[in-house]
Amino acid sequence: MGAVKQSRCNLVDLMVEMDRILRPEGTVVIRDSPEVIDKVARVAHAVRWSATIHEKEPESGGREKILVATKTFWKLH
């Protein structure tokens, strides 16, 4: 048997789909490694979500960060 290749979904595709599903002013909470959270924050900004990054809970013992992002209303200026 050969090695099994683990497939990961494309982050941008995933975030765009979340944006499509999430209602304006809806909020998501994402917990992952600092590297993933930084990538998610960049995409969140690109789709005009307001996002804040928080440190993990002290009790969790890991090095994860938490991103809280809210989909905003798009306004024409």
SULRAMO-V53220 format. One record per backbone hydrogen bond with DSSP energy under -0.5 kcal/mol. NH is the residue of the N-H (numbers start at 1). CO is the residue of the C=O. If there is no record, write none. Layout:
BEGIN
<<NH/CO> <NH/CO>>
END
This chain:
BEGIN
<<5/3> <6/4> <7/5> <14/10> <15/11> <16/12> <17/13> <18/14> <19/15> <20/16> <21/17> <22/18> <25/71> <26/23> <28/69> <30/67> <32/65> <37/33> <38/34> <39/35> <40/36> <41/37> <42/38> <43/39> <44/40> <45/41> <46/42> <47/43> <48/45> <49/44> <50/70> <51/49> <52/68> <54/66> <56/64> <60/57> <61/57> <61/58> <65/32> <66/54> <67/30> <68/52> <69/28> <69/67> <70/50> <71/26> <72/48>>
END
